[in-house]
Amino acid sequence: MLVEVIGFGLAGACVALRLQERGVEVRVVDDGKPGSTVVAAGLVNPVAGRNFEPSRDVRAAWEDALAFYQDLDESLWHAMPIKRRWLGEKDRKKFEKKRGVVDWWIDEVDDEGVTWKRGGWLETRRFLEVARGRFVENGGAFSDESGEAGERIWCAGAAGLVREDFAELPHRCAKGEILTVRVPGWGEERILTGGGWLIPLGDDLYRVGATYDWDGLETGPSASGRERVEKILRGFTSLRFEVVDHVAGVRPIIHRSEPVTRFQEGKGWMLNGLGSKGVIFAPAVSRDLVEKVVSEAGQRG
Ligand SMILES: Cc1cc2nc3c(=O)[nH]c(=O)nc-3n(C[C@H](O)[C@H](O)[C@H](O)COP(=O)(O)OP(=O)(O)OC[C@H]3O[C@@H](n4cnc5c(N)ncnc54)[C@H](O)[C@@H]3O)c2cc1C
């Protein structure tokens, strides 16, 4: 069986490698445009959000993700504690009610906030390079054009959702802007969240984000976006900073950050909607999708 994968962002890379794990021949068609994966902060925050509500099946997905990325290259995943600051007394009370549900992720709780363990971030841009290398090493091929294939799996990200590649799939794609800043002498070594997020990169550099905008998706980095991210940064530190980079991208969102897989007659399969938790969920969801594709192709003979 030959499977064609369309798009080689986080979703396409995971699907292509999972297919190869199952011994399937794979061709990837990618248009070379930088997708969301190139811009993403790669944050691995299993209890993200204001409600201290872990996503469904997040623990199993986290375990799959760690094993998958480390097998590719141990240095891609930076394990780091996440300090989630309290956003007021109400927020803290909300946490106390949910404490039992999020217990597996708690390292410590103090007056400043809760520290999550098992957090970190993935170098998503370098992940794509490493995945590309592994895919080719395993005998995979890239092609500029779509061709004959037994099955086709669309992993086209926000571009595919906006284009409405698949029928009846309303999207909620959101533009996001991120700054890389230098804050001399700060020395913060934890990921900080609560009213935005901040990731220490080393050498006084930090990534900070992110904005959420549902209009003007393709408008790129903006002055208002920069202003809003600088405000997030000032919520974390009053130290002086210098902006060294500013990027924008579009998160592929269908329903919250819940990935969607589906089959459409005449079109093929798809994996999309990875949203803000793509790094955690892509390895598990792509494995499950590949099992389905391979087993249904087998049944059809
Ligand atoms: C500002 C920002 C911050 C983010 N932060 C995080 C984070 O901290 N943690 C996290 O987990 N996620 C984060 N995300 C989300 C994450 O980037 C996505 O979940 C994930 O990268 C989506 O991967 P994808 O493969 O579906 O899409 P993409 O990375 O967009 O890849 C799709 C690829 O398919 C190509 N393509 C589309 N159509 C075709 C076609 N017809 N033919 C050929 N090729 C095609 C596109 O050009 C693109 O290269 C963030 C996103 C943004 C924008």
The ligand as an SDF file (V2000), in Angstrom:
LIG
                    3D

 53 58  0  0  0  0  0  0  0  0999 V2000
    1.5270   31.6460   17.8910 C   0  0  0  0  0  0  0  0  0  0  0  0
    1.3370   30.1730   18.0550 C   0  0  0  0  0  0  0  0  0  0  0  0
    1.7380   29.5590   19.2310 C   0  0  0  0  0  0  0  0  0  0  0  0
    1.5650   28.1880   19.4010 C   0  0  0  0  0  0  0  0  0  0  0  0
    2.0150   27.6150   20.5340 N   0  0  0  0  0  0  0  0  0  0  0  0
    1.8590   26.2840   20.7220 C   0  0  0  0  0  0  0  0  0  0  0  0
    2.3590   25.6610   21.8930 C   0  0  0  0  0  0  0  0  0  0  0  0
    2.9690   26.3190   22.7460 O   0  0  0  0  0  0  0  0  0  0  0  0
    2.1810   24.3220   22.0460 N   0  0  0  0  0  0  0  0  0  0  0  0
    1.5390   23.5790   21.0990 C   0  0  0  0  0  0  0  0  0  0  0  0
    1.4040   22.3630   21.2780 O   0  0  0  0  0  0  0  0  0  0  0  0
    1.0340   24.1470   19.9760 N   0  0  0  0  0  0  0  0  0  0  0  0
    1.1910   25.4760   19.7740 C   0  0  0  0  0  0  0  0  0  0  0  0
    0.7120   26.0570   18.6470 N   0  0  0  0  0  0  0  0  0  0  0  0
   -0.0970   25.2400   17.7260 C   0  0  0  0  0  0  0  0  0  0  0  0
    0.7480   24.3500   16.8400 C   0  0  0  0  0  0  0  0  0  0  0  0
    1.5540   25.1490   16.0630 O   0  0  0  0  0  0  0  0  0  0  0  0
   -0.1760   23.4930   15.9770 C   0  0  0  0  0  0  0  0  0  0  0  0
   -1.0470   22.7060   16.7530 O   0  0  0  0  0  0  0  0  0  0  0  0
    0.5850   22.5370   15.0610 C   0  0  0  0  0  0  0  0  0  0  0  0
    1.8480   22.9910   14.7240 O   0  0  0  0  0  0  0  0  0  0  0  0
   -0.2410   22.3040   13.8200 C   0  0  0  0  0  0  0  0  0  0  0  0
    0.4280   21.4420   12.9680 O   0  0  0  0  0  0  0  0  0  0  0  0
   -0.1930   21.0650   11.5700 P   0  0  0  0  0  0  0  0  0  0  0  0
    0.7410   20.0810   10.9530 O   0  0  0  0  0  0  0  0  0  0  0  0
   -1.6080   20.6880   11.7180 O   0  0  0  0  0  0  0  0  0  0  0  0
   -0.2010   22.4230   10.7200 O   0  0  0  0  0  0  0  0  0  0  0  0
    1.0100   23.2020   10.0390 P   0  0  0  0  0  0  0  0  0  0  0  0
    2.1900   23.2620   10.9100 O   0  0  0  0  0  0  0  0  0  0  0  0
    0.4410   24.4940    9.5730 O   0  0  0  0  0  0  0  0  0  0  0  0
    1.3890   22.3090    8.7850 O   0  0  0  0  0  0  0  0  0  0  0  0
    0.5820   22.1410    7.6530 C   0  0  0  0  0  0  0  0  0  0  0  0
    1.4600   22.1520    6.4310 C   0  0  0  0  0  0  0  0  0  0  0  0
    0.7290   21.7060    5.2920 O   0  0  0  0  0  0  0  0  0  0  0  0
    1.0600   22.5240    4.1870 C   0  0  0  0  0  0  0  0  0  0  0  0
   -0.0440   22.4640    3.2140 N   0  0  0  0  0  0  0  0  0  0  0  0
   -1.3010   22.9570    3.3690 C   0  0  0  0  0  0  0  0  0  0  0  0
   -2.0340   22.6820    2.2780 N   0  0  0  0  0  0  0  0  0  0  0  0
   -1.2520   22.0080    1.4170 C   0  0  0  0  0  0  0  0  0  0  0  0
   -1.4610   21.4720    0.1080 C   0  0  0  0  0  0  0  0  0  0  0  0
   -2.6330   21.5720   -0.5150 N   0  0  0  0  0  0  0  0  0  0  0  0
   -0.4260   20.8540   -0.4850 N   0  0  0  0  0  0  0  0  0  0  0  0
    0.7570   20.7470    0.1280 C   0  0  0  0  0  0  0  0  0  0  0  0
    1.0210   21.2320    1.3700 N   0  0  0  0  0  0  0  0  0  0  0  0
    0.0300   21.8740    2.0220 C   0  0  0  0  0  0  0  0  0  0  0  0
    1.2070   23.9000    4.8270 C   0  0  0  0  0  0  0  0  0  0  0  0
    1.9190   24.7930    3.9970 O   0  0  0  0  0  0  0  0  0  0  0  0
    1.9800   23.5560    6.1000 C   0  0  0  0  0  0  0  0  0  0  0  0
    3.3500   23.5330    5.8920 O   0  0  0  0  0  0  0  0  0  0  0  0
    0.9290   27.4150   18.4000 C   0  0  0  0  0  0  0  0  0  0  0  0
    0.5620   28.0330   17.2080 C   0  0  0  0  0  0  0  0  0  0  0  0
    0.7550   29.3920   17.0260 C   0  0  0  0  0  0  0  0  0  0  0  0
    0.3570   30.0210   15.7380 C   0  0  0  0  0  0  0  0  0  0  0  0
  1  2  1  0
  2  3  1  0
  2 52  2  0
  3  4  2  0
  4  5  1  0
  4 50  1  0
  5  6  2  0
  6  7  1  0
  6 13  1  0
  7  8  2  0
  7  9  1  0
  9 10  1  0
 10 11  2  0
 10 12  1  0
 12 13  2  0
 13 14  1  0
 14 15  1  0
 14 50  1  0
 15 16  1  0
 16 17  1  0
 16 18  1  0
 18 19  1  0
 18 20  1  0
 20 21  1  0
 20 22  1  0
 22 23  1  0
 23 24  1  0
 24 25  2  0
 24 26  1  0
 24 27  1  0
 27 28  1  0
 28 29  2  0
 28 30  1  0
 28 31  1  0
 31 32  1  0
 32 33  1  0
 33 34  1  0
 33 48  1  0
 34 35  1  0
 35 36  1  0
 35 46  1  0
 36 37  1  0
 36 45  1  0
 37 38  2  0
 38 39  1  0
 39 40  1  0
 39 45  2  0
 40 41  1  0
 40 42  2  0
 42 43  1  0
 43 44  2  0
 44 45  1  0
 46 47  1  0
 46 48  1  0
 48 49  1  0
 50 51  2  0
 51 52  1  0
 52 53  1  0
M  END
$$$$
